[in-house]
C-alpha cells in the first residue's frame, strides 16, 4: 500500500506519517501542496491520498477535484485531514467526491477508524 | 471633539440662514446677490473641509510617528512595529515547529528502545514458562539465566535512557512560555492599531460630511464578501461551539456526512 501525504506543515506530515506507520502502512511519500502532489500521483502508483485543505499553491479541495477529473486517478481513495470545519466546506468536499473527512485536531483512533472504513468500502 | 461638533453646527446654521436669505434674495429678483450668497456658502463648506482634511492629515502623521514608521527612511520596513510584529510571529512559528520536531525526534528514538524491551521480555517469558513446566534441560536453563541477567541490565539501561528522553520532551515544551509572551505583545499592538484606525475613520467621516460624500456600507460589505473565496480555506475556527455553520468536532462531521448518505 503506497500512500501520499499532502500538508504544507512538515510537522503535520510527520505526525500523520508516524500514525500511519503504527497502523502498519510504511510506504509513504510526502508533498507540501496540490501543485507538487498532482504530478507525483500521476507518475507514481499511489493507492491512497491523505490531504490537508488549506495550502498555498493548489489547495486540497482543488487537488481532490483534479484527481476526480483525471481518468487514471478518479477511483483513488482520498481522505481529507483538515482544520476546515464549516458545514458548507464539508458538504463541498463530499460533493467533490472525498472518501473520508477528519477535522484537526484529531486522534490516532479517529484516523484509524476512517482509514478502516474507506478500505472496507473500497474492498467490499 | 467638541471643536468638531461646533464646526459641524456652524456649517448647519450657516447653511440654514443662507438658504433662507438665498430664497428671499431670489424672490426679490436680486440674482447677483444670490450668487454672492452661494459663493459664501461654498466658502463656509470649503473652510470646514480644509480644517477636517488638516486634522485627518495630522492624525495620520501621529499614527505614523506612533508606529515609528519614517516614510523617508530607506529602512522604514525594518523599524516599523508592524514589521517587528511580523518578525515576532515568524519567531513563534519557528519555535513551535522546532519544539514539535524535537518532541517527535525523541518519541521516534524512544519507540525502538521500548520495542527492544518488549521483544526480549516476550522471548524470556516463553522460556520461563517452559522452565516452570519443567520442560527445560540444565544446559538450556544456564542459557536462560544468562539471558535474564542480560535483560535486567538492558532494561535498566533503556529505562534510564527513556527517562532522560521523557525529561527532554518535557523541556521541549518551554516554547509555550516564550511564544505566549510574544503573542501577547503582538495582540496588544493589534489592539493599538485598531484604536488608531478607528480614530482615523472617525476623522475621515467628518471630511465626508463636509464634502457630501456618502458611502454605501451594504454594497461595500457585499463586494468584500464576494472577494472571499470559500475554497481557499479559512483555517481553524476559534469559536466553533458558538457557531451554527461550523462543526464542533469529529462526531459532528460524521453526523453531517451520514446525513448526506456517506
Contacts between the chains, C-beta under 8 A, distances in Angstrom:
chain1	res1	chain2	res2	distance
A	9	B	97	7.8
A	10	B	97	7.5
A	10	B	101	7.8
A	11	B	97	5.9
A	11	B	100	4.1
A	11	B	101	6.3
A	11	B	104	7.2
A	14	B	100	8.0
A	14	B	101	7.4
A	14	B	104	5.6
A	15	B	104	7.3
A	18	B	104	7.0
A	18	B	107	7.7
A	18	B	108	7.3
A	53	B	233	4.8
A	54	B	232	7.2
A	54	B	233	3.0
A	54	B	234	7.3
A	54	B	235	5.7
A	55	B	233	7.8
A	59	B	231	6.2
A	59	B	232	6.3
A	59	B	233	5.9
A	60	B	233	7.8
A	61	B	231	5.1
A	61	B	233	7.7
A	62	B	231	6.8
A	82	B	233	7.5
A	83	B	235	5.6
A	83	B	236	4.2
A	83	B	237	7.8
A	84	B	233	5.3
A	84	B	234	6.4
A	84	B	235	7.5
A	85	B	236	7.4
A	85	B	237	4.8
A	85	B	240	5.8
A	85	B	246	5.0
A	85	B	247	5.0
A	85	B	248	7.9
A	85	B	253	7.9
A	86	B	230	7.8
A	86	B	234	6.9
A	86	B	237	7.2
A	86	B	245	5.7
A	86	B	246	5.4
A	86	B	247	7.8
A	87	B	245	5.5
A	87	B	246	6.8
A	87	B	247	6.2
A	87	B	256	6.2
A	88	B	230	6.7
A	88	B	245	6.8
A	89	B	230	6.9
A	89	B	233	7.7
A	89	B	234	8.0
A	90	B	247	6.7
A	90	B	253	6.0
A	90	B	256	5.6
A	90	B	257	6.9
A	91	B	256	7.4
A	91	B	260	6.7
A	92	B	230	7.4
A	92	B	231	7.2
A	94	B	257	6.2
A	94	B	260	5.2
A	94	B	262	6.5
A	101	B	253	5.4
A	101	B	257	6.3
A	102	B	250	6.7
A	102	B	253	7.6
A	103	B	247	6.6
A	103	B	249	6.9
A	103	B	250	5.8
A	103	B	253	5.5
A	104	B	236	7.2
A	106	B	250	6.6
A	110	B	250	5.3
